[in-house]
Amino acid sequence: IENAPASYKLFAGSSNPQLAARVAEQLGMELGKATTGRFNDGECNIQLGENVRNTHVFIIQSTCPPVNDTLMELFLLVRCFRRASARTVTAIVPYFGYARQDRKTTARVPISASDVAMLLEAAGVDRMLSLDLHCGQIQGFFHHAPVDNLHCFVEHVPYIVKEVVPVYGDNPVAVVSPDAGGVARAKMFMEALSSMNVQNISLAITIKHRRAAGEVEAMNIVGEIKGKHCIIVDDMIDTAGTLCKSADSLREMGALSVSACVTHALFSGPALDRIGKSSLMNVIVSDTIPLKGLDEVAPDSPAVVAIKEKIKVVSSARLLGQAIRSINSGTSVSSLFSFGAK
């Protein structure tokens, strides 16, 4: 009995049920039975509806807004599976909240990304799987659990080549990093486009001078963007203030068009209105965070333009499904870190 192979089951928290359903469809299986509700006072109410003893468990839960609720729900889900004698627990956290607090930028502040990693390991997570972490060093904050940080450009690039690049004609393309820290991501994106026979591509970097967090006072460009179609590549959009100002500045400097390719679409506060009013042509995002629908915005607002005309969602379900299969079967996931994964 001890040598019998363990099965695996896929469960989902309440943060992104649509993505969880898509991943389950990719795997050809049903989501596990689990109730994730709230008591009257707001406390998490979690109960498993099936046996998980000696089972490899995968939990899909983005720690997206309301971030503290979804994080606590993930913590309690892991503890629940541990108490139910699951063999292993793998946390699939497509969007890892608190990732931007990855270092001390001033005195007497926490390194929250590290503290969240400690929390999840203390809960009993055996392995972490995430998409486009804000910075690579977050993987090192997990001292015992291995971390797989996959890149959504594996899914985004084929979409761009099929749906966006043909509009550019023979004009050159510039892949733009929004800051120095994103150069490696932009370089991988550019190389992926080149591997799909997109010609005449260059790399540019924006240097922003901030007045405050999310508020840009001025911007300079390193690289040539005049007469080119620009694609800004980043890991997340929050209020979209920086992104929209960058797009407008690139257009003023002579870019033929500006699109954005971003993994995590937080779209906080006025983000959708800003995108709707901006010069951005396309905003390509993943489904790591549920997006607002037309029924959640004012009918005559610029947000309607953003949702209907500019924002294009490319699902990460296939990538996550492949990773789950590889982890469960004990095969390598290294091919999923590079472009061309099948």
SENU-959757 format. One line per 3 residues: their letters; for each residue x, y, z of C-alpha. Coordinates in steps of 0.05 Angstrom, whole numbers, plus 5000, padded with zeros to 4 digits. Each point is the difference from the previous one (the first is absolute). Layout:
// SENU-959757
A> X:Y:Z | ...
//
This chain:
// SENU-959757
IEN> 5000:5000:5000 | 5057:5048:5017 | 5028:4992:4929
APA> 4933:5013:4966 | 5004:5061:4955 | 4965:5062:5027
SYK> 4947:5034:4959 | 4994:5075:4993 | 4942:5048:5008
LFA> 4990:5073:4980 | 4965:5048:5046 | 4985:5074:4995
GSS> 4991:5058:5048 | 4950:5055:4987 | 5048:5052:4969
NPQ> 4997:4976:4928 | 4950:4944:4986 | 4999:5014:4926
LAA> 5075:4985:4992 | 4994:4939:5044 | 4944:4973:4956
RVA> 5042:5011:4938 | 5060:4963:5031 | 4955:4942:5020
EQL> 4974:4997:4928 | 5071:4999:4974 | 5015:4941:5046
GME> 4935:4964:4982 | 4978:4996:5073 | 4949:5029:5048
LGK> 5019:5049:5054 | 5002:4970:5070 | 4942:5013:5047
ATT> 5015:5054:5049 | 4958:5056:5031 | 5034:5068:5006
GRF> 4951:5048:5030 | 4996:5052:5055 | 4968:5002:5068
NDG> 4956:5059:5019 | 5059:5036:5032 | 5044:4991:4938
ECN> 5042:4941:5024 | 5017:4947:4947 | 4955:4939:5001
IQL> 5035:4942:4967 | 4979:4927:4996 | 5024:4943:4956
GEN> 4947:4958:4967 | 5041:4938:4984 | 5057:4957:5024
VRN> 5071:5023:4984 | 5040:4951:5043 | 5065:4979:4965
THV> 4983:5046:4941 | 5043:5051:4965 | 4959:5065:5006
FII> 5006:5061:4955 | 4966:5064:5023 | 4987:5057:4951
QST> 4994:5067:5036 | 5025:5067:4978 | 5013:5047:5058
CPP> 4967:5057:4963 | 4954:5054:5030 | 4973:4995:5052
VND> 5071:4975:5011 | 4997:4988:5075 | 4936:4959:4993
TLM> 5026:4958:4943 | 5067:4989:5035 | 4967:4978:5065
ELF> 4954:4954:4960 | 5061:4968:4967 | 5034:4992:5067
LLV> 4939:4965:5030 | 4990:4957:4938 | 5071:4974:5007
RCF> 4991:4987:5074 | 4934:4964:4985 | 5033:4953:4950
RRA> 5058:4988:5048 | 4952:4980:5056 | 4963:4955:4950
SAR> 5065:4961:4987 | 5014:5021:4929 | 5067:4971:4976
TVT> 5025:5066:4970 | 4970:5069:4992 | 5020:5043:4941
AIV> 4977:5072:5001 | 4986:5028:4930 | 5000:5075:5011
PYF> 4995:5031:4930 | 5004:5070:5030 | 5043:5005:5063
GYA> 4976:5058:5042 | 5049:5043:5041 | 5053:4985:4946
RQD> 5018:5073:4992 | 5022:5004:5073 | 5062:4959:4986
RKT> 5053:5042:5036 | 5007:5055:5052 | 4994:5066:4965
TAR> 5001:5040:5065 | 5011:4988:5073 | 4952:4960:5045
VPI> 4959:4966:4945 | 4987:4925:4988 | 5024:4961:4940
SAS> 4929:4976:4989 | 5014:4953:4941 | 5049:4961:5043
DVA> 4951:4999:5059 | 4944:4973:4956 | 5047:4945:4976
MLL> 5016:4983:5072 | 4925:4997:5015 | 4986:4952:4943
EAA> 5058:4955:5018 | 4978:4999:5073 | 4930:4980:4976
GVD> 5031:4939:4967 | 5007:5016:4926 | 5046:4949:4966
RML> 5008:5037:4935 | 4982:5068:4970 | 4981:5015:4928
SLD> 4990:5071:4977 | 4998:5042:4937 | 5047:5059:4987
LHC> 5020:5017:5071 | 5014:5074:5008 | 5073:4984:5012
GQI> 5039:4935:4995 | 5029:5003:5070 | 4932:4983:5030
QGF> 5016:4928:4982 | 5056:5003:5052 | 4952:5023:5054
FHH> 4974:4929:5002 | 5053:4963:5039 | 4972:4929:4994
APV> 4946:4998:4947 | 5024:5001:4927 | 4971:5057:4958
DNL> 4983:4997:4926 | 4993:5069:4971 | 4971:4992:4930
HCF> 4995:5055:4948 | 4935:5019:4965 | 5035:5026:4938
VEH> 5000:4927:4978 | 4925:5010:4988 | 5001:5074:4984
VPY> 5051:5000:4943 | 4961:4953:4953 | 4938:5042:5010
IVK> 5038:5064:4984 | 5032:4969:4938 | 4932:4977:4976
EVV> 4955:5059:5019 | 5044:5062:5008 | 5063:4996:4958
PVY> 4963:4993:4933 | 4971:5070:5011 | 5071:5028:5004
GDN> 5016:4981:4928 | 5074:5007:4984 | 5012:5054:5053
PVA> 5051:4984:5055 | 4982:4980:5070 | 5029:5024:5066
VVS> 4991:4958:5064 | 5001:5050:5057 | 5019:4985:5072
PDA> 4966:5047:5049 | 5062:5002:5045 | 5070:4971:5007
GGV> 4974:4943:5042 | 4957:4974:4944 | 5054:4997:4946
ARA> 5010:4925:5008 | 4925:4988:4991 | 4998:5046:4939
KMF> 5061:4966:4970 | 4967:4931:5006 | 4938:5028:4968
MEA> 5039:5029:4942 | 5037:4934:4990 | 4934:4963:5000
LSS> 4973:5046:4946 | 5063:4990:4959 | 4992:4924:5006
MNV> 4932:5008:4966 | 5031:5037:4941 | 4981:5070:5020
QNI> 5052:5043:4966 | 5033:5066:5016 | 4991:5000:5076
SLA> 5038:5044:5049 | 5000:5011:5075 | 4988:5065:5038
ITI> 4997:5020:5073 | 4961:5056:5033 | 5032:5038:5057
KHR> 4946:5029:5045 | 5007:5056:5051 | 4947:4990:5053
RAA> 4967:5052:5043 | 4968:4944:5042 | 4981:4926:4994
GEV> 4959:4992:4936 | 5010:5073:4981 | 5051:5016:4946
EAM> 5027:5071:4993 | 5044:4991:4938 | 5025:4945:4955
NIV> 5060:4988:4955 | 5012:4945:4948 | 5063:4959:4990
GEI> 4996:4972:4929 | 4967:5021:4935 | 4924:4998:4996
KGK> 4985:5052:4947 | 4963:4970:4940 | 4990:4933:5037
HCI> 4942:4963:5030 | 5014:4993:5074 | 4980:4943:5046
IVD> 5008:5015:5075 | 5014:4936:5038 | 4989:4998:5076
DMI> 4977:4952:5055 | 4940:5039:5026 | 4953:5059:4991
DTA> 4975:5033:5063 | 4968:5068:4991 | 5028:5006:4929
GTL> 5025:5070:5012 | 5072:4984:4983 | 4981:4956:4941
CKS> 4954:5052:4968 | 5050:5056:5010 | 5054:4957:4969
ADS> 4955:4984:4940 | 4983:5073:4989 | 5073:5020:5006
LRE> 5022:4947:4950 | 4949:5026:4950 | 5024:5071:5010
MGA> 5071:4977:4987 | 4980:4970:4933 | 4975:4929:5012
LSV> 4951:4977:4947 | 4958:4964:5052 | 5005:4974:5071
SAC> 4974:4935:5028 | 5012:4968:5067 | 5010:4927:5018
VTH> 4992:4989:5075 | 4988:4937:5042 | 4962:5024:5061
ALF> 4941:5048:4988 | 4985:5029:5069 | 4964:5060:4969
SGP> 4994:5037:5066 | 4960:5065:5007 | 4999:5041:4936
ALD> 5041:4950:4959 | 4946:4982:4950 | 4979:5072:4988
RIG> 5073:5019:4989 | 5010:4944:4950 | 4937:5019:4964
KSS> 5024:5073:4992 | 5073:4983:4985 | 5035:4991:4934
LMN> 5009:4926:5012 | 4977:4958:4941 | 4999:4931:5035
VIV> 5009:4978:5072 | 5013:4925:5000 | 4993:4968:5069
SDT> 4995:4932:5031 | 4942:4972:5042 | 5040:4993:5065
IPL> 4952:5051:5031 | 4925:5004:4984 | 4983:5061:4958
KGL> 4941:5047:5008 | 4942:4990:4953 | 4961:5054:4963
DEV> 4946:4995:5053 | 5050:5023:5053 | 5018:5067:4967
APD> 4961:5062:4983 | 4967:4991:4932 | 5026:5067:4973
SPA> 5070:4997:5029 | 5066:4991:4963 | 5005:4933:5036
VVA> 4949:4973:4949 | 5048:5017:4944 | 5057:4965:5037
IKE> 4960:4936:5012 | 4968:4997:4931 | 5056:5023:4954
KIK> 5068:4999:5033 | 5007:4945:5053 | 5013:4930:4972
VVS> 5003:4941:5049 | 5046:4941:4984 | 4989:4943:5048
SAR> 5056:4968:5040 | 4960:4936:5012 | 5039:4958:4949
LLG> 5066:5019:5030 | 4977:4985:5071 | 4969:4934:4978
QAI> 5066:4978:4969 | 5037:5019:5063 | 4953:4960:5044
RSI> 5008:4938:4956 | 5076:5006:5002 | 5003:5011:5075
NSG> 4954:4941:5014 | 5035:4952:4953 | 5069:5021:5023
TSV> 5022:5024:4931 | 5039:5063:4986 | 4964:5067:4997
SSL> 5061:5035:4970 | 4969:5001:4930 | 4944:5044:5027
FSF> 5048:5054:5020 | 5019:5014:4927 | 4962:5018:4938
GAK> 4975:4943:4956 | 4972:4956:5056 | 4952:4950:4972
//
